[in-house]
Amino acid sequence: MSSRPITEDDLNAFVDQRLGAARQAEVAAHLQAHPDLARRVATLCEQRDLLRGALAPIAQEPLPPELDLARMAGPRRQRSAASKW
């Protein structure tokens, strides 16, 4: 086990499922030893799941053409290249 303390960043990464396997295990062990903190993290996980479920249909929608970054950056790149000459 690591000697690094468990931080808020670790807890948030745990909730977001963004930790490496070793750190994930360390945080899980820490949560088992601290039931109040484990309840708080469980609540955050429930909120994460509810938000993902509620926003999934929107996330599946295609981007409107006016928000296509390649399309938006194209004219700027052309002007930038032309201005160098």
MOVEN-V920416 format. One record per residue. N is the residue number from 1. RES is the residue in three letters. PHI is phi in degrees with one decimal (NA if undefined). OMEGA is omega as a letter, one per 40 degrees, with the letter a starting at -180 (NA if undefined). Layout:
{{N;RES;PHI;OMEGA} {N;RES;PHI;OMEGA}}
This chain:
{{1;MET;NA;a} {2;SER;-76.0;i} {3;SER;-92.4;i} {4;ARG;-69.5;i} {5;PRO;-70.9;i} {6;ILE;-82.2;a} {7;THR;-107.9;i} {8;GLU;-59.9;i} {9;ASP;-61.4;i} {10;ASP;-63.3;a} {11;LEU;-63.6;i} {12;ASN;-65.9;i} {13;ALA;-66.0;i} {14;PHE;-62.1;i} {15;VAL;-61.2;a} {16;ASP;-82.2;i} {17;GLN;58.7;a} {18;ARG;-118.2;i} {19;LEU;-93.8;i} {20;GLY;-67.7;a} {21;ALA;-59.1;a} {22;ALA;-66.0;a} {23;ARG;-69.6;i} {24;GLN;-58.2;i} {25;ALA;-65.3;i} {26;GLU;-63.8;i} {27;VAL;-65.9;i} {28;ALA;-60.5;i} {29;ALA;-64.9;i} {30;HIS;-62.3;a} {31;LEU;-66.6;i} {32;GLN;-64.3;a} {33;ALA;-83.7;a} {34;HIS;-130.1;a} {35;PRO;-61.9;i} {36;ASP;-64.8;i} {37;LEU;-66.4;i} {38;ALA;-62.8;i} {39;ARG;-64.9;i} {40;ARG;-63.1;i} {41;VAL;-66.8;i} {42;ALA;-62.0;i} {43;THR;-63.2;i} {44;LEU;-63.4;i} {45;CYS;-64.7;i} {46;GLU;-63.6;i} {47;GLN;-62.7;i} {48;ARG;-57.5;a} {49;ASP;-65.1;i} {50;LEU;-63.7;i} {51;LEU;-64.9;i} {52;ARG;-61.3;i} {53;GLY;-65.5;a} {54;ALA;-70.7;a} {55;LEU;-95.5;a} {56;ALA;-56.1;i} {57;PRO;-61.1;i} {58;ILE;-70.8;a} {59;ALA;-65.1;a} {60;GLN;-80.2;a} {61;GLU;-68.2;i} {62;PRO;-69.7;i} {63;LEU;-69.8;i} {64;PRO;-65.9;a} {65;PRO;-55.8;a} {66;GLU;-69.2;i} {67;LEU;-105.1;i} {68;ASP;-74.5;a} {69;LEU;-61.8;i} {70;ALA;-61.7;i} {71;ARG;-68.5;a} {72;MET;-70.7;a} {73;ALA;-81.8;a} {74;GLY;-52.8;a} {75;PRO;-61.4;i} {76;ARG;-66.8;i} {77;ARG;-63.0;a} {78;GLN;-64.3;i} {79;ARG;-64.8;a} {80;SER;-63.5;i} {81;ALA;-66.5;a} {82;ALA;-69.3;a} {83;SER;-72.0;i} {84;LYS;-70.5;a} {85;TRP;-88.4;NA}}
